[in-house]
């Protein structure tokens, strides 16, 4: 498999799934969404479900930005570790932020079933490991913060990671049960097509 390419993987895999007409006249709507990637498709879907008149625009073909090059991994982690976020915005807000991200994976799974998606949603565990010994202390702190707040996590020592995943040069890590993968490019197009039929 060639892991290096000048073209986005999901665009090459799926090709041009669908094309939609350009906005060439003045229109009125309750909600205008700018950007037609996976985020825009999910927002548009929810707005339409909630009964809002919705228009989505993009200067290029839909999903041809970062959605065509995403890893398509679904993880509840955000850029700031939970233990740090608690220090920044308080425990309640930090935990709610992480739980909202976790619940989003469940909601996406339900949505794939509702629209009969063929985008390959699949549940997966994720491993967040320390590649440097100095990172072990804060990663263990993160593990404790997640465990104390009800997230399904397990701490793995380096030997366990080597045995389970055959990863060398690790110093321990957090194994999370809540994770998944999906072809986000195809899923976004499926959402667009699903909602376009409602017009």
C-alpha positions in Angstrom: 0.0 0.0 0.0 1.3 3.5 -0.9 1.0 5.6 2.2 2.1 8.8 0.4 0.1 10.5 -2.2 -0.5 14.0 -3.5 -4.3 13.3 -3.6 -6.6 12.9 -0.6 -7.3 9.2 0.1 -11.1 9.4 0.5 -11.5 11.4 -2.7 -9.5 8.8 -4.6 -11.4 5.9 -3.0 -14.9 7.3 -3.5 -14.6 9.6 -6.5 -17.2 12.3 -7.1 -20.2 10.9 -5.2 -22.7 13.6 -6.0 -22.9 17.2 -7.3 -25.3 19.9 -6.3 -26.5 23.1 -8.0 -24.8 26.4 -7.2 -26.7 29.2 -5.4 -27.5 31.7 -8.2 -30.4 33.6 -6.8 -31.4 35.4 -3.6 -32.9 33.0 -1.1 -34.2 33.2 2.4 -33.5 30.7 5.2 -33.4 30.3 8.9 -29.9 28.8 8.9 -27.0 29.4 6.5 -24.1 27.0 6.8 -20.8 27.9 5.2 -18.7 24.8 4.5 -19.8 21.5 3.1 -17.6 19.0 4.9 -18.5 16.4 7.5 -19.1 19.2 10.1 -21.4 21.1 7.8 -23.3 17.9 6.8 -24.0 17.0 10.5 -25.1 20.6 11.4 -27.3 20.8 8.3 -28.9 17.4 9.2 -29.7 18.5 12.7 -31.1 21.8 11.6 -33.4 20.2 9.1 -34.4 17.6 11.7 -35.3 20.4 14.0 -37.5 22.0 11.3 -35.3 25.0 10.3 -35.1 26.1 6.7 -31.5 25.5 5.9 -29.1 26.4 3.1 -25.5 25.1 2.9 -22.9 26.7 0.7 -19.3 25.9 -0.2 -17.0 27.5 -2.8 -15.9 24.1 -4.1 -17.4 20.6 -4.5 -18.8 19.3 -1.2 -16.4 17.4 1.1 -13.3 18.3 -1.0 -11.5 20.0 1.9 -10.2 18.4 5.0 -13.0 15.8 5.0 -11.4 14.2 1.9 -8.1 13.8 3.8 -9.3 13.0 7.4 -8.0 10.0 9.3 -11.7 9.2 9.9 -11.0 8.0 13.4 -13.8 8.9 15.9 -12.3 9.7 19.3 -13.8 11.6 22.2 -10.5 13.2 23.2 -10.1 16.9 22.5 -6.9 18.9 22.2 -6.6 19.6 25.9 -6.3 16.6 28.3 -9.2 16.3 30.7 -7.1 16.9 33.8 -5.8 20.2 32.3 -9.2 21.2 31.0 -10.6 20.8 34.6 -8.0 23.3 35.8 -8.9 25.8 33.0 -12.7 25.8 33.0 -13.6 23.8 36.1 -14.5 20.1 36.7 -18.1 20.3 35.6 -17.5 22.0 32.3 -14.5 19.8 31.5 -16.3 16.6 32.2 -19.4 17.7 30.3 -17.2 18.6 27.3 -15.6 15.1 27.2 -18.9 13.4 27.7 -20.5 15.3 24.9 -17.7 14.2 22.6 -18.1 10.6 23.8 -21.9 10.7 23.3 -21.4 12.1 19.8 -19.8 8.8 18.7 -23.0 7.0 19.9 -25.2 9.4 18.1 -23.2 9.0 14.8 -23.6 5.3 15.1 -27.4 5.7 15.5 -27.5 8.1 12.6 -25.7 5.6 10.3 -28.4 3.1 11.0 -31.2 5.6 10.4 -30.0 6.6 7.0 -28.7 3.0 6.2 -25.2 4.3 5.7 -22.6 2.3 3.8 -19.7 4.4 5.1 -18.4 1.5 7.2 -19.0 2.7 10.8 -17.0 0.3 13.1 -16.5 0.4 16.8 -12.8 0.4 17.8 -10.7 0.8 20.9 -8.0 3.5 20.9 -4.6 3.6 22.6 -3.1 6.8 23.8 0.5 5.9 24.8 3.6 7.6 26.0 6.5 7.3 23.6 8.8 9.1 26.0 9.4 8.2 29.6 8.9 11.8 30.8 5.3 11.7 29.4 4.2 8.8 31.6 3.5 10.9 34.7 1.0 13.3 33.1 -0.6 10.5 31.0 -1.3 8.5 34.2 -2.8 11.7 35.7 -5.0 11.8 32.6 -6.0 8.2 33.0 -7.0 8.8 36.7 -9.1 11.9 35.7 -11.0 9.9 33.0 -11.5 6.8 35.2 -12.8 8.9 38.1 -15.4 10.5 35.8 -16.8 7.3 34.4 -15.0 6.8 31.1 -14.2 3.2 30.2 -10.4 3.3 30.3 -7.7 0.9 31.2 -4.0 1.6 32.0 -1.6 -0.6 30.1 2.0 -1.0 31.1 4.7 -1.1 28.3 4.9 -4.9 28.5 1.1 -5.2 28.0 1.2 -2.9 25.0 3.9 -4.9 23.4 1.9 -8.1 24.0 -1.4 -6.8 22.8 -0.4 -4.5 20.0 3.2 -5.3 19.3 4.2 -1.6 19.8 7.8 -1.2 21.0 9.4 1.8 22.7 6.3 2.7 24.8 6.2 3.5 28.4 2.5 2.8 29.1 -0.8 4.2 27.9 -4.5 4.6 28.2 -6.7 2.1 26.4 -10.2 3.6 25.7 -13.2 1.4 24.8 -15.1 4.4 23.3 -13.9 4.9 19.7 -14.8 4.1 16.1 -13.9 4.7 12.5 -16.0 5.7 9.5 -15.5 6.9 5.9 -16.4 10.5 6.8 -16.3 11.6 3.1 -18.9 9.0 2.1 -21.0 9.6 5.3 -21.2 13.3 4.7 -22.4 12.7 1.1 -24.9 10.3 2.4 -26.3 12.9 4.8 -26.4 15.5 2.0 -28.3 13.1 -0.2 -30.6 12.0 2.6 -31.6 15.6 3.4 -31.7 16.8 -0.3 -34.6 14.3 -0.8 -36.7 16.2 1.8 -36.9 19.3 -0.5 
